[in-house]
Amino acid sequence: MTRADKYPDQAEADMNRLQEEARVADDAKDEAVARAEELERQIDSAFIAGDHALVETLQDQHQQAEIEIDNTKREFESVMDQVGNSQRFWYEEEDDDDDED
């Protein structure tokens, strides 16, 4: 991590990169949730239509979508933790030996 008071341009670039990673991870999470919701609608329609083979196939896909949701949530949380750590580091006091006179 780069300190903002020492290297502001680099610190800002680092933060922008992390924020972009967070945006991408959040978008992936939202897409996974939307995919699971669409599969739920398809499962309901197939069940009503009596197509049990399709229901089973869609349920397998839904199970994979739920795994994807969990993975994307963990990725998003990880990136957000990095953003938080970076923000804290920006302003931490340095323990300089020179200051201990």
NUTI-381171 format. One line per 3 residues: number of its first residue (from 1); for each residue x, y, z of C-alpha. Coordinates in nm, 2 decimals, decimal comma, always signed. Layout:
<nodes>
NUM = X Y Z ~ ...
</nodes>
This chain:
<nodes>
1 = +0,00 +0,00 +0,00 ~ +0,11 +0,35 -0,07 ~ +0,08 +0,64 +0,17
4 = -0,12 +0,93 +0,04 ~ +0,09 +1,19 +0,22 ~ +0,41 +1,06 +0,07
7 = +0,31 +0,95 -0,28 ~ -0,03 +1,09 -0,35 ~ -0,04 +1,00 -0,72
10 = +0,06 +0,64 -0,66 ~ -0,18 +0,61 -0,37 ~ -0,47 +0,74 -0,58
13 = -0,38 +0,50 -0,86 ~ -0,37 +0,21 -0,62 ~ -0,71 +0,31 -0,48
16 = -0,86 +0,36 -0,82 ~ -0,74 +0,01 -0,92 ~ -0,90 -0,14 -0,61
19 = -1,22 +0,04 -0,66 ~ -1,24 -0,09 -1,01 ~ -1,18 -0,44 -0,89
22 = -1,46 -0,39 -0,64 ~ -1,69 -0,27 -0,91 ~ -1,61 -0,57 -1,13
25 = -1,66 -0,81 -0,84 ~ -1,99 -0,64 -0,74 ~ -2,11 -0,67 -1,10
28 = -2,02 -1,03 -1,11 ~ -2,21 -1,09 -0,79 ~ -2,52 -0,91 -0,93
31 = -2,50 -1,12 -1,25 ~ -2,48 -1,44 -1,06 ~ -2,78 -1,35 -0,85
34 = -2,98 -1,25 -1,16 ~ -2,88 -1,58 -1,33 ~ -3,00 -1,78 -1,02
37 = -3,33 -1,59 -1,01 ~ -3,39 -1,65 -1,38 ~ -3,32 -2,02 -1,33
40 = -3,58 -2,02 -1,04 ~ -3,84 -1,88 -1,28 ~ -3,75 -2,14 -1,55
43 = -3,77 -2,42 -1,29 ~ -4,12 -2,30 -1,18 ~ -4,23 -2,29 -1,55
46 = -4,09 -2,63 -1,62 ~ -4,25 -2,77 -1,31 ~ -4,59 -2,63 -1,41
49 = -4,55 -2,77 -1,76 ~ -4,47 -3,11 -1,61 ~ -4,13 -3,13 -1,77
52 = -3,95 -3,31 -1,48 ~ -3,64 -3,38 -1,68 ~ -3,60 -3,01 -1,75
55 = -3,67 -2,93 -1,39 ~ -3,39 -3,16 -1,28 ~ -3,14 -3,01 -1,54
58 = -3,23 -2,65 -1,43 ~ -3,20 -2,74 -1,06 ~ -2,85 -2,86 -1,13
61 = -2,77 -2,54 -1,30 ~ -2,93 -2,34 -1,02 ~ -2,71 -2,53 -0,77
64 = -2,40 -2,42 -0,97 ~ -2,54 -2,06 -0,98 ~ -2,57 -2,06 -0,60
67 = -2,20 -2,17 -0,58 ~ -2,11 -1,89 -0,81 ~ -2,30 -1,64 -0,59
70 = -2,11 -1,75 -0,29 ~ -1,78 -1,73 -0,48 ~ -1,85 -1,38 -0,61
73 = -1,97 -1,26 -0,27 ~ -1,64 -1,38 -0,11 ~ -1,44 -1,21 -0,39
76 = -1,63 -0,88 -0,34 ~ -1,58 -0,89 +0,04 ~ -1,21 -0,96 -0,01
79 = -1,17 -0,66 -0,24 ~ -1,37 -0,44 -0,01 ~ -1,14 -0,54 +0,28
82 = -0,84 -0,44 +0,07 ~ -1,01 -0,10 -0,01 ~ -1,07 -0,05 +0,37
85 = -0,71 -0,14 +0,45 ~ -0,58 +0,09 +0,19 ~ -0,79 +0,38 +0,32
88 = -0,66 +0,32 +0,67 ~ -0,30 +0,30 +0,56 ~ -0,33 +0,63 +0,37
91 = -0,34 +0,82 +0,69 ~ -0,15 +0,61 +0,94 ~ +0,13 +0,78 +1,13
94 = +0,47 +0,66 +1,04 ~ +0,69 +0,54 +1,33 ~ +1,00 +0,74 +1,23
97 = +1,31 +0,70 +1,45 ~ +1,39 +1,06 +1,36 ~ +1,08 +1,19 +1,55
100 = +1,19 +1,05 +1,88 ~ +1,43 +1,33 +1,99
</nodes>
